[in-house]
């Protein structure tokens, strides 16, 4: 695909770039001209991810508020104006109604829900300064309510349903500031989380993230996407 330069001169933060689809999202944004701030839990992992896309490293544990605040401070120092924020970091815990533990639910909520809520809040200054910012949340149809829940992976499903609600609510609140907020389902991706039998490559999954990161002013907001097309909540 030829480079369009749709993100030339813009700064993007991608969380969870040390593995999964994070590296592919970072690479896709960088290929379109963005300077990518690559987040990982450890400094070494963040530096490796940043080196791969000629970006900047940001480190911190998103499972705790202190880590979220540390990440936000690093980002604000690197990017007084933040044009794109991709909440990609995620945790998968399985379990059913019969055996799910509080610890499993908390682990998913901390990273999959509370981290996007807190990090968005902490970065509202740079996002507003960008004039037209886009927030992309990597969610999952496992949290989709319209088609019913299939059972299993209860902690993960609950967290994704909750983060979808965050997207819909926050999009409404931030629309007057020109900030676009959307969720995306990456598909069944061939990663450590998805497994070797998955049908979607990380690069294919990253296309939707890039599509949402490049939406024009006044573009769609508060919606759920898969393969660059809107789907039901």
ChimeraX commands (.cxc) that place a marker at each C-alpha (Angstrom):
marker #1 position 0.00,0.00,0.00 radius 0.5
marker #1 position 1.52,3.37,-0.99 radius 0.5
marker #1 position 2.27,5.84,1.75 radius 0.5
marker #1 position -0.28,8.64,1.93 radius 0.5
marker #1 position 1.33,10.69,4.69 radius 0.5
marker #1 position -2.02,11.15,6.40 radius 0.5
marker #1 position -0.38,11.61,9.81 radius 0.5
marker #1 position 2.60,13.74,8.81 radius 0.5
marker #1 position 3.71,15.96,11.69 radius 0.5
marker #1 position 1.39,14.30,14.19 radius 0.5
marker #1 position 2.24,12.56,17.45 radius 0.5
marker #1 position 0.62,9.29,18.48 radius 0.5
marker #1 position 0.75,7.25,21.67 radius 0.5
marker #1 position 0.18,3.51,21.42 radius 0.5
marker #1 position 0.00,1.52,24.64 radius 0.5
marker #1 position 1.17,-2.07,24.81 radius 0.5
marker #1 position 3.66,-2.00,21.92 radius 0.5
marker #1 position 5.95,-4.77,23.15 radius 0.5
marker #1 position 3.79,-7.61,21.80 radius 0.5
marker #1 position 0.45,-8.56,20.29 radius 0.5
marker #1 position -0.91,-6.12,17.72 radius 0.5
marker #1 position 0.79,-3.14,19.38 radius 0.5
marker #1 position 3.96,-3.28,17.25 radius 0.5
marker #1 position 1.89,-3.49,14.07 radius 0.5
marker #1 position -0.26,-0.51,15.07 radius 0.5
marker #1 position 2.83,1.52,15.91 radius 0.5
marker #1 position 4.40,0.60,12.56 radius 0.5
marker #1 position 1.24,1.49,10.63 radius 0.5
marker #1 position 1.01,4.93,12.25 radius 0.5
marker #1 position 4.72,5.58,11.74 radius 0.5
marker #1 position 4.46,4.58,8.09 radius 0.5
marker #1 position 1.88,7.33,7.62 radius 0.5
marker #1 position 4.19,9.96,9.10 radius 0.5
marker #1 position 3.35,9.98,12.81 radius 0.5
marker #1 position 5.98,10.18,15.49 radius 0.5
marker #1 position 4.94,7.28,17.68 radius 0.5
marker #1 position 5.34,7.19,21.44 radius 0.5
marker #1 position 5.70,3.47,22.14 radius 0.5
marker #1 position 4.51,2.37,25.55 radius 0.5
marker #1 position 5.50,-0.82,27.33 radius 0.5
marker #1 position 5.46,-1.89,30.95 radius 0.5
marker #1 position 9.28,-1.87,31.21 radius 0.5
marker #1 position 11.73,0.71,29.92 radius 0.5
marker #1 position 13.78,-1.86,27.98 radius 0.5
marker #1 position 10.71,-3.17,26.15 radius 0.5
marker #1 position 9.56,0.38,25.37 radius 0.5
marker #1 position 12.97,1.30,23.97 radius 0.5
marker #1 position 13.01,-1.75,21.70 radius 0.5
marker #1 position 9.52,-0.96,20.40 radius 0.5
marker #1 position 10.42,2.68,19.81 radius 0.5
marker #1 position 13.62,1.81,17.98 radius 0.5
marker #1 position 11.67,-0.33,15.52 radius 0.5
marker #1 position 9.60,2.68,14.34 radius 0.5
marker #1 position 12.07,5.50,15.02 radius 0.5
marker #1 position 9.80,6.72,17.79 radius 0.5
marker #1 position 10.10,7.54,21.49 radius 0.5
marker #1 position 9.83,5.22,24.47 radius 0.5
marker #1 position 7.31,5.57,27.29 radius 0.5
marker #1 position 7.26,3.09,30.19 radius 0.5
marker #1 position 4.90,2.34,33.04 radius 0.5
marker #1 position 2.60,-0.24,34.59 radius 0.5
marker #1 position -0.95,0.55,33.48 radius 0.5
marker #1 position -2.40,-1.86,36.04 radius 0.5
marker #1 position -1.93,0.76,38.79 radius 0.5
marker #1 position -2.84,4.43,38.97 radius 0.5
marker #1 position 0.74,5.42,39.78 radius 0.5
marker #1 position 1.90,3.80,36.56 radius 0.5
marker #1 position -0.80,5.50,34.50 radius 0.5
marker #1 position 0.16,8.89,35.91 radius 0.5
marker #1 position 3.85,8.21,35.24 radius 0.5
marker #1 position 3.04,7.37,31.62 radius 0.5
marker #1 position 0.93,10.50,31.24 radius 0.5
marker #1 position 3.73,12.70,32.59 radius 0.5
marker #1 position 6.23,11.20,30.15 radius 0.5
marker #1 position 3.83,11.71,27.26 radius 0.5
marker #1 position 3.07,15.32,28.21 radius 0.5
marker #1 position 6.81,16.06,28.33 radius 0.5
marker #1 position 7.34,14.52,24.89 radius 0.5
marker #1 position 4.16,15.78,23.25 radius 0.5
marker #1 position 2.50,18.99,24.47 radius 0.5
marker #1 position -0.01,18.24,21.68 radius 0.5
marker #1 position -1.11,14.63,21.26 radius 0.5
marker #1 position -3.00,13.91,18.04 radius 0.5
marker #1 position -3.66,10.19,18.41 radius 0.5
marker #1 position -4.10,7.99,21.48 radius 0.5
marker #1 position -4.47,4.25,20.92 radius 0.5
marker #1 position -5.44,2.24,24.00 radius 0.5
marker #1 position -4.13,-1.16,22.94 radius 0.5
marker #1 position -2.70,-2.70,26.12 radius 0.5
marker #1 position -4.91,-5.52,27.35 radius 0.5
marker #1 position -5.18,-8.48,29.67 radius 0.5
marker #1 position -7.06,-11.74,29.05 radius 0.5
marker #1 position -8.30,-13.81,31.97 radius 0.5
marker #1 position -10.63,-16.72,31.39 radius 0.5
marker #1 position -13.24,-18.18,33.72 radius 0.5
marker #1 position -16.94,-18.93,34.03 radius 0.5
marker #1 position -19.66,-17.89,36.44 radius 0.5
marker #1 position -18.75,-20.98,38.45 radius 0.5
marker #1 position -15.02,-20.35,38.88 radius 0.5
marker #1 position -14.14,-16.72,38.09 radius 0.5
marker #1 position -12.22,-15.07,40.90 radius 0.5
marker #1 position -12.22,-11.47,42.07 radius 0.5
marker #1 position -8.53,-11.33,41.17 radius 0.5
marker #1 position -9.26,-12.37,37.57 radius 0.5
marker #1 position -11.95,-9.72,37.18 radius 0.5
marker #1 position -9.80,-7.06,38.79 radius 0.5
marker #1 position -6.83,-7.83,36.55 radius 0.5
marker #1 position -8.97,-7.32,33.44 radius 0.5
marker #1 position -10.72,-4.22,34.74 radius 0.5
marker #1 position -7.48,-2.57,35.85 radius 0.5
marker #1 position -5.79,-2.73,32.44 radius 0.5
marker #1 position -8.68,-3.01,30.00 radius 0.5
marker #1 position -10.99,-0.40,31.56 radius 0.5
marker #1 position -9.47,1.72,34.30 radius 0.5
marker #1 position -6.23,2.39,32.42 radius 0.5
marker #1 position -7.99,3.84,29.35 radius 0.5
marker #1 position -10.28,5.91,31.57 radius 0.5
marker #1 position -7.45,7.29,33.70 radius 0.5
marker #1 position -4.95,7.78,30.88 radius 0.5
marker #1 position -7.47,9.63,28.73 radius 0.5
marker #1 position -8.29,11.86,31.69 radius 0.5
marker #1 position -4.64,12.58,32.40 radius 0.5
marker #1 position -3.91,13.38,28.74 radius 0.5
marker #1 position -6.87,15.67,28.08 radius 0.5
marker #1 position -4.56,18.69,28.04 radius 0.5
marker #1 position -2.35,17.41,25.19 radius 0.5
marker #1 position -5.38,15.97,23.35 radius 0.5
marker #1 position -7.21,19.29,23.47 radius 0.5
marker #1 position -4.02,21.11,22.43 radius 0.5
marker #1 position -3.90,19.03,19.24 radius 0.5
marker #1 position -7.07,20.75,18.01 radius 0.5
marker #1 position -8.36,17.58,16.42 radius 0.5
marker #1 position -7.43,14.44,18.33 radius 0.5
marker #1 position -8.54,10.85,17.86 radius 0.5
marker #1 position -8.78,8.26,20.63 radius 0.5
marker #1 position -8.91,4.62,19.56 radius 0.5
marker #1 position -9.74,1.84,22.01 radius 0.5
marker #1 position -8.93,-1.75,21.07 radius 0.5
marker #1 position -11.95,-3.66,22.32 radius 0.5
marker #1 position -13.55,-6.96,21.29 radius 0.5
marker #1 position -16.83,-8.40,20.11 radius 0.5
marker #1 position -16.53,-10.61,23.19 radius 0.5
marker #1 position -17.99,-7.60,24.98 radius 0.5
marker #1 position -20.66,-7.04,22.35 radius 0.5
marker #1 position -24.18,-7.04,23.82 radius 0.5
marker #1 position -26.25,-6.86,20.64 radius 0.5
marker #1 position -25.55,-10.43,19.56 radius 0.5
marker #1 position -25.59,-11.98,23.02 radius 0.5
marker #1 position -22.69,-13.35,25.02 radius 0.5
marker #1 position -21.31,-16.76,24.10 radius 0.5
marker #1 position -20.27,-17.70,27.62 radius 0.5
marker #1 position -16.79,-18.26,29.01 radius 0.5
marker #1 position -13.97,-15.76,29.55 radius 0.5
marker #1 position -16.24,-13.88,31.93 radius 0.5
marker #1 position -13.63,-11.42,33.29 radius 0.5
marker #1 position -12.50,-10.44,29.81 radius 0.5
marker #1 position -16.04,-10.12,28.41 radius 0.5
marker #1 position -17.12,-7.92,31.31 radius 0.5
marker #1 position -14.11,-5.66,30.85 radius 0.5
marker #1 position -14.71,-5.23,27.12 radius 0.5
marker #1 position -18.40,-4.45,27.63 radius 0.5
marker #1 position -17.35,-1.84,30.19 radius 0.5
marker #1 position -14.72,-0.23,27.95 radius 0.5
marker #1 position -17.29,-0.04,25.14 radius 0.5
marker #1 position -19.51,1.96,27.48 radius 0.5
marker #1 position -16.55,4.21,28.26 radius 0.5
marker #1 position -16.08,4.89,24.54 radius 0.5
marker #1 position -19.73,5.74,23.90 radius 0.5
marker #1 position -19.95,7.99,26.94 radius 0.5
marker #1 position -16.61,9.75,26.48 radius 0.5
marker #1 position -17.22,10.39,22.79 radius 0.5
marker #1 position -20.29,12.43,23.72 radius 0.5
marker #1 position -18.44,14.37,26.40 radius 0.5
marker #1 position -15.39,15.20,24.28 radius 0.5
marker #1 position -17.16,15.98,21.00 radius 0.5
marker #1 position -17.36,19.73,21.76 radius 0.5
marker #1 position -13.55,19.75,22.02 radius 0.5
marker #1 position -13.24,18.14,18.60 radius 0.5
marker #1 position -11.89,14.89,20.06 radius 0.5
marker #1 position -13.09,11.76,18.29 radius 0.5
marker #1 position -13.36,8.55,20.33 radius 0.5
marker #1 position -14.07,5.11,18.84 radius 0.5
marker #1 position -13.66,1.43,19.67 radius 0.5
marker #1 position -12.43,-1.32,17.37 radius 0.5
marker #1 position -12.53,-5.10,17.23 radius 0.5
marker #1 position -9.24,-6.35,15.73 radius 0.5
marker #1 position -10.56,-9.80,14.87 radius 0.5
marker #1 position -9.09,-13.14,15.92 radius 0.5
marker #1 position -5.45,-12.13,15.68 radius 0.5
marker #1 position -2.42,-14.40,15.44 radius 0.5
marker #1 position -0.66,-13.31,18.64 radius 0.5
marker #1 position 0.29,-14.88,21.96 radius 0.5
marker #1 position -3.23,-14.03,23.14 radius 0.5
marker #1 position -5.03,-15.17,20.00 radius 0.5
marker #1 position -2.96,-18.28,19.35 radius 0.5
marker #1 position -1.29,-19.74,16.28 radius 0.5
marker #1 position -4.62,-20.81,14.75 radius 0.5
marker #1 position -5.98,-17.27,14.53 radius 0.5
marker #1 position -7.03,-16.07,11.09 radius 0.5
marker #1 position -5.97,-12.41,11.19 radius 0.5
marker #1 position -2.41,-11.09,11.11 radius 0.5
marker #1 position -1.39,-8.19,13.38 radius 0.5
marker #1 position -0.82,-6.09,10.26 radius 0.5
marker #1 position -4.37,-6.72,9.07 radius 0.5
marker #1 position -5.75,-5.83,12.50 radius 0.5
marker #1 position -3.75,-2.60,12.51 radius 0.5
marker #1 position -5.57,-1.29,9.44 radius 0.5
marker #1 position -8.67,-0.42,11.45 radius 0.5
marker #1 position -6.59,1.36,14.07 radius 0.5
marker #1 position -4.96,3.43,11.32 radius 0.5
marker #1 position -8.34,4.16,9.73 radius 0.5
marker #1 position -9.70,5.50,13.02 radius 0.5
marker #1 position -6.50,7.39,13.81 radius 0.5
marker #1 position -6.77,9.26,10.53 radius 0.5
marker #1 position -10.45,10.26,10.69 radius 0.5
marker #1 position -10.96,13.87,9.59 radius 0.5
marker #1 position -12.40,16.63,11.78 radius 0.5
marker #1 position -16.08,15.99,12.34 radius 0.5
marker #1 position -15.63,12.30,11.55 radius 0.5
marker #1 position -17.58,9.45,13.10 radius 0.5
marker #1 position -17.34,9.20,16.87 radius 0.5
marker #1 position -18.72,7.06,19.68 radius 0.5
marker #1 position -18.92,3.97,17.47 radius 0.5
marker #1 position -17.59,0.41,17.20 radius 0.5
marker #1 position -15.62,-0.75,14.15 radius 0.5
marker #1 position -14.31,-3.94,12.59 radius 0.5
marker #1 position -12.36,-4.05,9.31 radius 0.5
marker #1 position -12.87,-0.28,9.00 radius 0.5
marker #1 position -16.65,-0.70,9.03 radius 0.5
marker #1 position -19.10,0.17,11.80 radius 0.5
marker #1 position -20.60,-2.72,13.74 radius 0.5
marker #1 position -23.25,-2.88,16.45 radius 0.5
marker #1 position -22.42,-2.49,20.13 radius 0.5
marker link #1:1,2 radius 0.2
marker link #1:2,3 radius 0.2
marker link #1:3,4 radius 0.2
marker link #1:4,5 radius 0.2
marker link #1:5,6 radius 0.2
marker link #1:6,7 radius 0.2
marker link #1:7,8 radius 0.2
marker link #1:8,9 radius 0.2
marker link #1:9,10 radius 0.2
marker link #1:10,11 radius 0.2
marker link #1:11,12 radius 0.2
marker link #1:12,13 radius 0.2
marker link #1:13,14 radius 0.2
marker link #1:14,15 radius 0.2
marker link #1:15,16 radius 0.2
marker link #1:16,17 radius 0.2
marker link #1:17,18 radius 0.2
marker link #1:18,19 radius 0.2
marker link #1:19,20 radius 0.2
marker link #1:20,21 radius 0.2
marker link #1:21,22 radius 0.2
marker link #1:22,23 radius 0.2
marker link #1:23,24 radius 0.2
marker link #1:24,25 radius 0.2
marker link #1:25,26 radius 0.2
marker link #1:26,27 radius 0.2
marker link #1:27,28 radius 0.2
marker link #1:28,29 radius 0.2
marker link #1:29,30 radius 0.2
marker link #1:30,31 radius 0.2
marker link #1:31,32 radius 0.2
marker link #1:32,33 radius 0.2
marker link #1:33,34 radius 0.2
marker link #1:34,35 radius 0.2
marker link #1:35,36 radius 0.2
marker link #1:36,37 radius 0.2
marker link #1:37,38 radius 0.2
marker link #1:38,39 radius 0.2
marker link #1:39,40 radius 0.2
marker link #1:40,41 radius 0.2
marker link #1:41,42 radius 0.2
marker link #1:42,43 radius 0.2
marker link #1:43,44 radius 0.2
marker link #1:44,45 radius 0.2
marker link #1:45,46 radius 0.2
marker link #1:46,47 radius 0.2
marker link #1:47,48 radius 0.2
marker link #1:48,49 radius 0.2
marker link #1:49,50 radius 0.2
marker link #1:50,51 radius 0.2
marker link #1:51,52 radius 0.2
marker link #1:52,53 radius 0.2
marker link #1:53,54 radius 0.2
marker link #1:54,55 radius 0.2
marker link #1:55,56 radius 0.2
marker link #1:56,57 radius 0.2
marker link #1:57,58 radius 0.2
marker link #1:58,59 radius 0.2
marker link #1:59,60 radius 0.2
marker link #1:60,61 radius 0.2
marker link #1:61,62 radius 0.2
marker link #1:62,63 radius 0.2
marker link #1:63,64 radius 0.2
marker link #1:64,65 radius 0.2
marker link #1:65,66 radius 0.2
marker link #1:66,67 radius 0.2
marker link #1:67,68 radius 0.2
marker link #1:68,69 radius 0.2
marker link #1:69,70 radius 0.2
marker link #1:70,71 radius 0.2
marker link #1:71,72 radius 0.2
marker link #1:72,73 radius 0.2
marker link #1:73,74 radius 0.2
marker link #1:74,75 radius 0.2
marker link #1:75,76 radius 0.2
marker link #1:76,77 radius 0.2
marker link #1:77,78 radius 0.2
marker link #1:78,79 radius 0.2
marker link #1:79,80 radius 0.2
marker link #1:80,81 radius 0.2
marker link #1:81,82 radius 0.2
marker link #1:82,83 radius 0.2
marker link #1:83,84 radius 0.2
marker link #1:84,85 radius 0.2
marker link #1:85,86 radius 0.2
marker link #1:86,87 radius 0.2
marker link #1:87,88 radius 0.2
marker link #1:88,89 radius 0.2
marker link #1:89,90 radius 0.2
marker link #1:90,91 radius 0.2
marker link #1:91,92 radius 0.2
marker link #1:92,93 radius 0.2
marker link #1:93,94 radius 0.2
marker link #1:94,95 radius 0.2
marker link #1:95,96 radius 0.2
marker link #1:96,97 radius 0.2
marker link #1:97,98 radius 0.2
marker link #1:98,99 radius 0.2
marker link #1:99,100 radius 0.2
marker link #1:100,101 radius 0.2
marker link #1:101,102 radius 0.2
marker link #1:102,103 radius 0.2
marker link #1:103,104 radius 0.2
marker link #1:104,105 radius 0.2
marker link #1:105,106 radius 0.2
marker link #1:106,107 radius 0.2
marker link #1:107,108 radius 0.2
marker link #1:108,109 radius 0.2
marker link #1:109,110 radius 0.2
marker link #1:110,111 radius 0.2
marker link #1:111,112 radius 0.2
marker link #1:112,113 radius 0.2
marker link #1:113,114 radius 0.2
marker link #1:114,115 radius 0.2
marker link #1:115,116 radius 0.2
marker link #1:116,117 radius 0.2
marker link #1:117,118 radius 0.2
marker link #1:118,119 radius 0.2
marker link #1:119,120 radius 0.2
marker link #1:120,121 radius 0.2
marker link #1:121,122 radius 0.2
marker link #1:122,123 radius 0.2
marker link #1:123,124 radius 0.2
marker link #1:124,125 radius 0.2
marker link #1:125,126 radius 0.2
marker link #1:126,127 radius 0.2
marker link #1:127,128 radius 0.2
marker link #1:128,129 radius 0.2
marker link #1:129,130 radius 0.2
marker link #1:130,131 radius 0.2
marker link #1:131,132 radius 0.2
marker link #1:132,133 radius 0.2
marker link #1:133,134 radius 0.2
marker link #1:134,135 radius 0.2
marker link #1:135,136 radius 0.2
marker link #1:136,137 radius 0.2
marker link #1:137,138 radius 0.2
marker link #1:138,139 radius 0.2
marker link #1:139,140 radius 0.2
marker link #1:140,141 radius 0.2
marker link #1:141,142 radius 0.2
marker link #1:142,143 radius 0.2
marker link #1:143,144 radius 0.2
marker link #1:144,145 radius 0.2
marker link #1:145,146 radius 0.2
marker link #1:146,147 radius 0.2
marker link #1:147,148 radius 0.2
marker link #1:148,149 radius 0.2
marker link #1:149,150 radius 0.2
marker link #1:150,151 radius 0.2
marker link #1:151,152 radius 0.2
marker link #1:152,153 radius 0.2
marker link #1:153,154 radius 0.2
marker link #1:154,155 radius 0.2
marker link #1:155,156 radius 0.2
marker link #1:156,157 radius 0.2
marker link #1:157,158 radius 0.2
marker link #1:158,159 radius 0.2
marker link #1:159,160 radius 0.2
marker link #1:160,161 radius 0.2
marker link #1:161,162 radius 0.2
marker link #1:162,163 radius 0.2
marker link #1:163,164 radius 0.2
marker link #1:164,165 radius 0.2
marker link #1:165,166 radius 0.2
marker link #1:166,167 radius 0.2
marker link #1:167,168 radius 0.2
marker link #1:168,169 radius 0.2
marker link #1:169,170 radius 0.2
marker link #1:170,171 radius 0.2
marker link #1:171,172 radius 0.2
marker link #1:172,173 radius 0.2
marker link #1:173,174 radius 0.2
marker link #1:174,175 radius 0.2
marker link #1:175,176 radius 0.2
marker link #1:176,177 radius 0.2
marker link #1:177,178 radius 0.2
marker link #1:178,179 radius 0.2
marker link #1:179,180 radius 0.2
marker link #1:180,181 radius 0.2
marker link #1:181,182 radius 0.2
marker link #1:182,183 radius 0.2
marker link #1:183,184 radius 0.2
marker link #1:184,185 radius 0.2
marker link #1:185,186 radius 0.2
marker link #1:186,187 radius 0.2
marker link #1:187,188 radius 0.2
marker link #1:188,189 radius 0.2
marker link #1:189,190 radius 0.2
marker link #1:190,191 radius 0.2
marker link #1:191,192 radius 0.2
marker link #1:192,193 radius 0.2
marker link #1:193,194 radius 0.2
marker link #1:194,195 radius 0.2
marker link #1:195,196 radius 0.2
marker link #1:196,197 radius 0.2
marker link #1:197,198 radius 0.2
marker link #1:198,199 radius 0.2
marker link #1:199,200 radius 0.2
marker link #1:200,201 radius 0.2
marker link #1:201,202 radius 0.2
marker link #1:202,203 radius 0.2
marker link #1:203,204 radius 0.2
marker link #1:204,205 radius 0.2
marker link #1:205,206 radius 0.2
marker link #1:206,207 radius 0.2
marker link #1:207,208 radius 0.2
marker link #1:208,209 radius 0.2
marker link #1:209,210 radius 0.2
marker link #1:210,211 radius 0.2
marker link #1:211,212 radius 0.2
marker link #1:212,213 radius 0.2
marker link #1:213,214 radius 0.2
marker link #1:214,215 radius 0.2
marker link #1:215,216 radius 0.2
marker link #1:216,217 radius 0.2
marker link #1:217,218 radius 0.2
marker link #1:218,219 radius 0.2
marker link #1:219,220 radius 0.2
marker link #1:220,221 radius 0.2
marker link #1:221,222 radius 0.2
marker link #1:222,223 radius 0.2
marker link #1:223,224 radius 0.2
marker link #1:224,225 radius 0.2
marker link #1:225,226 radius 0.2
marker link #1:226,227 radius 0.2
marker link #1:227,228 radius 0.2
marker link #1:228,229 radius 0.2
marker link #1:229,230 radius 0.2
marker link #1:230,231 radius 0.2
marker link #1:231,232 radius 0.2
marker link #1:232,233 radius 0.2
view
